[in-house]
Amino acid sequence: MERERAENGRYAEQVTEERVLGVLGRGDGVTRPQSAKQVADKIGCTRQAVDRKLRELEKDGKVLKHELGSRSVAWTPRRMLRRG
Protein backbone atom coordinates (compact mmCIF):
# COMPACT_ATOMS: atom_id res chain seq x y z
CA MET A 1 0.00 0.00 0.00
CA GLU A 2 1.39 3.38 -1.03
CA ARG A 3 1.64 6.10 1.59
CA GLU A 4 -0.43 9.24 1.19
CA ARG A 5 1.36 12.28 -0.22
CA ALA A 6 0.89 15.91 0.77
CA GLU A 7 0.22 18.71 -1.73
CA ASN A 8 3.96 19.37 -2.07
CA GLY A 9 4.53 15.78 -3.23
CA ARG A 10 6.29 14.65 -0.07
CA TYR A 11 4.90 11.87 2.06
CA ALA A 12 2.21 13.09 4.45
CA GLU A 13 3.13 13.08 8.10
CA GLN A 14 1.62 10.08 9.86
CA VAL A 15 2.72 10.82 13.40
CA THR A 16 1.21 14.23 13.99
CA GLU A 17 1.25 16.36 17.10
CA GLU A 18 -2.52 16.05 17.34
CA ARG A 19 -2.46 12.25 17.20
CA VAL A 20 0.29 11.92 19.80
CA LEU A 21 -1.24 14.45 22.19
CA GLY A 22 -4.65 12.84 21.65
CA VAL A 23 -3.31 9.50 22.83
CA LEU A 24 -1.45 11.02 25.77
CA GLY A 25 -4.30 13.26 26.90
CA ARG A 26 -7.14 10.85 26.13
CA GLY A 27 -9.60 13.76 26.19
CA ASP A 28 -11.19 12.61 29.45
CA GLY A 29 -9.10 14.75 31.78
CA VAL A 30 -7.12 11.71 32.94
CA THR A 31 -3.45 11.62 32.08
CA ARG A 32 -1.44 8.44 32.46
CA PRO A 33 2.25 8.38 31.59
CA GLN A 34 2.82 6.24 28.50
CA SER A 35 5.88 4.93 26.71
CA ALA A 36 6.64 5.66 23.05
CA LYS A 37 5.78 2.02 22.30
CA GLN A 38 2.36 2.34 23.92
CA VAL A 39 1.63 5.48 21.90
CA ALA A 40 2.92 3.83 18.71
CA ASP A 41 0.69 0.79 19.24
CA LYS A 42 -2.36 3.04 19.58
CA ILE A 43 -1.48 5.15 16.53
CA GLY A 44 -0.39 2.20 14.41
CA CYS A 45 3.17 3.23 13.54
CA THR A 46 6.73 2.54 14.69
CA ARG A 47 8.09 3.32 18.12
CA GLN A 48 10.96 5.20 16.47
CA ALA A 49 8.60 7.55 14.63
CA VAL A 50 6.69 8.31 17.83
CA ASP A 51 9.93 8.76 19.77
CA ARG A 52 11.09 11.39 17.25
CA LYS A 53 7.78 13.25 17.55
CA LEU A 54 7.81 13.06 21.36
CA ARG A 55 11.32 14.51 21.48
CA GLU A 56 10.21 17.31 19.16
CA LEU A 57 7.18 18.00 21.37
CA GLU A 58 9.40 17.97 24.47
CA LYS A 59 11.69 20.55 22.86
CA ASP A 60 8.61 22.69 22.11
CA GLY A 61 7.45 22.37 25.74
CA LYS A 62 4.30 20.41 24.91
CA VAL A 63 5.10 17.12 26.68
CA LEU A 64 7.03 16.11 29.77
CA LYS A 65 9.53 13.26 29.84
CA HIS A 66 9.62 11.09 32.96
CA GLU A 67 12.69 8.89 33.39
CA LEU A 68 11.64 5.76 35.26
CA GLY A 69 15.03 4.14 35.50
CA SER A 70 18.18 3.81 33.47
CA ARG A 71 16.31 2.81 30.29
CA SER A 72 12.61 3.42 30.84
CA VAL A 73 10.90 6.65 29.81
CA ALA A 74 7.25 7.69 29.97
CA TRP A 75 5.59 10.78 28.55
CA THR A 76 2.70 13.03 29.59
CA PRO A 77 1.26 16.17 28.02
CA ARG A 78 2.30 19.41 29.65
CA ARG A 79 -0.67 21.15 31.18
CA MET A 80 -0.88 24.80 30.27
CA LEU A 81 -1.50 27.10 33.19
CA ARG A 82 -3.97 29.89 32.69
CA ARG A 83 -2.94 33.30 33.87
CA GLY A 84 -5.63 35.72 34.52
SULNORMO-V740736 format. One line per field, one symbol per residue. ss: DSSP state (@ for helix, = for strand, . for the rest). phi: phi as a letter, one per 30 degrees, with the letter a starting at -180 (. if undefined). psi: psi as a letter, one per 20 degrees, with the letter a starting at -180 (. if undefined). A space follows every 50 residues. Layout:
ss: ???
phi: ???
psi: ???
This chain:
ss: ....=.....=.....@@@@@@@@@........=.@@@@@@@@...@@@@ @@@@@@@@@...=====.....=====.......
phi: .dddcdedjddddccceddddddddiiciccbebdddddddddibddddd ddddddddddicbcccdcldbcbbbbddddcdcb
psi: ppqqqrhjirpqphnrgggghgghhiijippppqrhgggghhhlaqhggh ggghhghghikiqppopjahippqqqqpppppp.
